[in-house]
Amino acid sequence: MGIKKSLTSVLQQYQITHDKAVQLYGLFEEAEAPELLRVQQELGGNATKLVEIADLGWEQCGSLGRHLTFLEYYLKRNDKAGCYSDIKDILFYDLPATLRSLISEASEDQFLDEKLRESVVPLMDGLHFDSAIRKTFVVLTERLRRAFGVQDEIDGEDLVNLVFGKGGKIPVALDDSKKQSLRNLISGFYGVYRNRYAHNDREATSSDAKAIVHMANQILCEIEAVSRASAQNA
């Protein structure tokens, strides 16, 4: 469900951007430069929003940013002839390149843990990056408790120590060295990243959130693997 909503919202913004490019292309020969400039600015705003919500770099969109800049530059100088090729390139080259990047990026989310994807991707779609990070740790805590049968209402380092700490009572199918390494990894992840964004004292960026979500996804994979092995050895 999460990936469908993510892909749908991004593609809806792509369609808005594409439709505006079609409008500008259709108007170009007949309309005056001021009218074209107004549509160009709407197109630029739509394209910028698309890049932001899809978490793309402009380099993943062909030469979209450069062509939008040239359109604005020449239209402000009432020079339609100087930028006619730019709207053609946007419509027939840059936007198709952007669409290919969108599909490629969306496919990456399919590799996220299902619960993590459903919980976090909608927040990322809405540009709520702080909330996405906090929700990531909620999912991680719930998974640790479920995977190892922890009933206590503890989380963070206390929960990690209960499961992976030296001399813990929960049977875990790891030797002491690997168990300690996993304890250090997960405890450090909580200590550094959850605490950093827990009290809204630091604003997260898209890159921050994406990196933390992908790291959490890897940890969830490790937890599931250890949990399955531990259940088989019980």
C-alpha positions as CSV (number, residue, x, y, z in Angstrom):
1,M,0.0,0.0,0.0
2,G,2.8,2.4,0.9
3,I,4.6,2.1,-2.4
4,K,1.4,2.5,-4.4
5,K,0.6,5.7,-2.7
6,S,4.1,7.0,-3.1
7,L,4.3,6.2,-6.8
8,T,0.8,7.6,-7.3
9,S,1.5,10.9,-5.7
10,V,4.7,11.4,-7.6
11,L,3.1,10.4,-10.9
12,Q,0.2,12.8,-10.3
13,Q,2.7,15.6,-9.9
14,Y,4.5,14.5,-13.0
15,Q,1.3,14.6,-14.9
16,I,0.6,18.2,-13.7
17,T,4.1,19.2,-14.8
18,H,3.8,17.4,-18.2
19,D,0.4,19.0,-18.9
20,K,1.8,22.4,-18.2
21,A,4.7,21.8,-20.6
22,V,2.1,20.7,-23.2
23,Q,0.2,23.9,-22.6
24,L,3.3,26.1,-23.0
25,Y,4.3,24.2,-26.2
26,G,0.9,24.7,-27.7
27,L,0.8,28.4,-26.9
28,F,4.3,29.2,-28.1
29,E,3.7,30.3,-31.7
30,E,0.6,32.4,-31.1
31,A,1.0,33.9,-27.5
32,E,3.1,36.9,-26.6
33,A,6.2,36.6,-24.4
34,P,4.5,37.9,-21.2
35,E,1.8,35.2,-21.4
36,L,4.4,32.5,-22.2
37,L,6.5,33.7,-19.2
38,R,3.5,33.3,-16.9
39,V,3.0,29.7,-18.0
40,Q,6.8,29.1,-17.9
41,Q,6.8,30.2,-14.2
42,E,4.0,27.8,-13.4
43,L,5.8,25.0,-15.2
44,G,9.0,25.8,-13.2
45,G,7.0,25.7,-9.9
46,N,5.5,22.4,-10.9
47,A,8.8,20.9,-11.9
48,T,10.5,22.0,-8.7
49,K,7.7,20.4,-6.6
50,L,8.1,17.2,-8.6
51,V,11.8,17.1,-8.0
52,E,11.3,17.7,-4.3
53,I,8.6,15.2,-3.6
54,A,10.3,12.5,-5.7
55,D,13.6,13.2,-4.0
56,L,15.4,13.5,-7.4
57,G,18.4,15.5,-8.3
58,W,18.1,17.9,-11.2
59,E,20.8,15.8,-13.0
60,Q,18.2,12.9,-13.1
61,C,15.9,15.1,-15.1
62,G,17.9,15.5,-18.3
63,S,18.5,19.2,-18.8
64,L,15.2,20.3,-17.3
65,G,16.6,22.9,-14.9
66,R,18.8,24.4,-17.6
67,H,16.0,24.6,-20.2
68,L,13.6,26.2,-17.7
69,T,16.3,28.8,-16.9
70,F,16.8,29.6,-20.5
71,L,13.1,29.9,-21.1
72,E,12.8,32.5,-18.3
73,Y,15.9,34.4,-19.5
74,Y,14.7,34.8,-23.1
75,L,11.0,35.4,-22.4
76,K,11.8,38.1,-20.0
77,R,13.7,39.8,-22.9
78,N,10.7,39.3,-25.2
79,D,12.8,36.9,-27.3
80,K,10.6,33.9,-28.2
81,A,12.9,32.7,-31.0
82,G,15.8,32.4,-28.6
83,C,14.1,29.7,-26.5
84,Y,11.7,27.8,-28.8
85,S,14.0,24.8,-28.8
86,D,14.0,24.8,-25.0
87,I,10.3,24.0,-24.6
88,K,10.6,21.3,-27.2
89,D,13.5,19.7,-25.4
90,I,11.6,19.9,-22.0
91,L,8.6,18.1,-23.5
92,F,10.3,15.5,-25.7
93,Y,13.6,14.8,-23.9
94,D,13.7,16.2,-20.3
95,L,10.3,15.0,-19.0
96,P,10.7,11.5,-20.5
97,A,14.2,11.3,-18.8
98,T,12.5,12.4,-15.5
99,L,9.9,9.7,-15.8
100,R,12.5,7.1,-16.3
101,S,14.2,8.3,-13.1
102,L,10.9,8.3,-11.2
103,I,10.2,4.7,-12.1
104,S,13.8,3.7,-11.1
105,E,13.6,5.5,-7.8
106,A,10.1,4.1,-7.0
107,S,11.3,0.6,-7.6
108,E,13.9,1.0,-4.8
109,D,11.1,1.3,-2.2
110,Q,9.9,-2.2,-3.1
111,F,12.9,-3.5,-1.2
112,L,11.9,-1.8,2.0
113,D,10.4,-3.9,4.8
114,E,6.6,-3.9,4.3
115,K,5.7,-2.3,7.6
116,L,8.4,0.3,7.3
117,R,7.3,1.2,3.8
118,E,3.6,1.5,4.8
119,S,4.5,3.6,7.9
120,V,7.2,5.9,6.5
121,V,6.7,6.4,2.7
122,P,3.4,8.4,3.1
123,L,5.3,10.8,5.5
124,M,8.1,11.1,3.0
125,D,5.5,11.9,0.3
126,G,4.2,14.7,2.4
127,L,7.7,16.1,3.1
128,H,7.4,15.3,6.8
129,F,10.9,14.1,7.1
130,D,11.2,14.6,10.9
131,S,8.1,12.6,11.4
132,A,9.3,9.9,9.0
133,I,12.5,9.5,11.1
134,R,10.6,9.3,14.4
135,K,8.2,6.7,12.8
136,T,11.1,4.7,11.6
137,F,12.2,4.1,15.2
138,V,8.7,3.3,16.3
139,V,8.7,0.5,13.7
140,L,12.1,-0.7,14.8
141,T,11.1,-0.8,18.5
142,E,7.9,-2.7,17.7
143,R,9.8,-5.2,15.6
144,L,12.4,-5.9,18.3
145,R,9.7,-6.5,20.8
146,R,7.7,-8.8,18.5
147,A,10.6,-10.7,17.1
148,F,12.0,-11.6,20.5
149,G,8.8,-11.8,22.6
150,V,9.6,-8.8,24.8
151,Q,6.5,-7.8,26.8
152,D,8.2,-4.9,28.8
153,E,7.4,-1.4,27.7
154,I,11.0,-0.5,27.1
155,D,12.8,0.8,24.1
156,G,16.0,2.3,22.9
157,E,19.2,1.1,24.5
158,D,17.3,-0.7,27.3
159,L,15.5,-2.8,24.8
160,V,18.6,-3.5,22.7
161,N,20.5,-4.6,25.9
162,L,17.7,-6.9,26.9
163,V,17.8,-8.7,23.6
164,F,21.5,-8.6,22.6
165,G,23.3,-7.6,25.8
166,K,25.9,-9.9,27.4
167,G,24.3,-12.4,29.7
168,G,20.7,-11.7,28.5
169,K,18.0,-14.2,29.2
170,I,16.5,-14.1,25.7
171,P,17.9,-17.0,23.5
172,V,19.6,-15.5,20.4
173,A,21.2,-17.6,17.7
174,L,24.5,-15.6,17.7
175,D,27.9,-16.2,19.2
176,D,29.0,-13.6,21.8
177,S,31.1,-11.6,19.3
178,K,28.3,-11.2,16.7
179,K,25.8,-10.6,19.4
180,Q,27.9,-7.7,20.8
181,S,28.5,-6.3,17.4
182,L,24.7,-6.2,16.7
183,R,24.0,-4.7,20.1
184,N,26.5,-1.9,19.4
185,L,25.1,-1.2,15.9
186,I,21.5,-1.0,17.0
187,S,22.2,0.8,20.2
188,G,24.3,3.4,18.4
189,F,21.7,3.8,15.7
190,Y,19.1,4.7,18.5
191,G,21.6,6.9,20.4
192,V,22.8,9.0,17.4
193,Y,19.8,9.3,15.1
194,R,16.7,8.9,17.2
195,N,17.9,11.3,19.8
196,R,19.0,13.8,17.2
197,Y,15.4,14.2,15.9
198,A,13.3,13.2,18.9
199,H,12.7,16.7,20.2
200,N,12.3,18.7,17.0
201,D,15.5,20.6,17.8
202,R,17.0,19.7,14.4
203,E,15.2,19.9,11.0
204,A,15.7,16.8,8.9
205,T,16.2,16.9,5.2
206,S,15.1,14.4,2.6
207,S,18.6,13.0,2.4
208,D,18.7,12.6,6.2
209,A,15.4,10.7,6.3
210,K,16.2,8.5,3.3
211,A,19.5,7.4,4.7
212,I,18.0,6.7,8.2
213,V,15.1,4.7,6.7
214,H,17.4,2.6,4.6
215,M,19.7,1.9,7.5
216,A,16.7,0.9,9.6
217,N,15.6,-1.4,6.8
218,Q,18.9,-3.2,6.9
219,I,18.7,-3.6,10.7
220,L,15.1,-4.9,10.4
221,C,16.4,-7.5,7.9
222,E,19.1,-8.6,10.5
223,I,16.5,-8.8,13.2
224,E,14.2,-11.0,11.2
225,A,17.1,-13.3,10.2
226,V,18.3,-13.7,13.8
227,S,14.7,-14.1,15.0
228,R,14.1,-16.9,12.6
229,A,17.3,-18.7,13.4
230,S,16.7,-18.4,17.1
231,A,13.2,-19.8,16.7
232,Q,14.6,-22.8,14.8
233,N,17.2,-23.5,17.5
234,A,14.7,-23.2,20.4
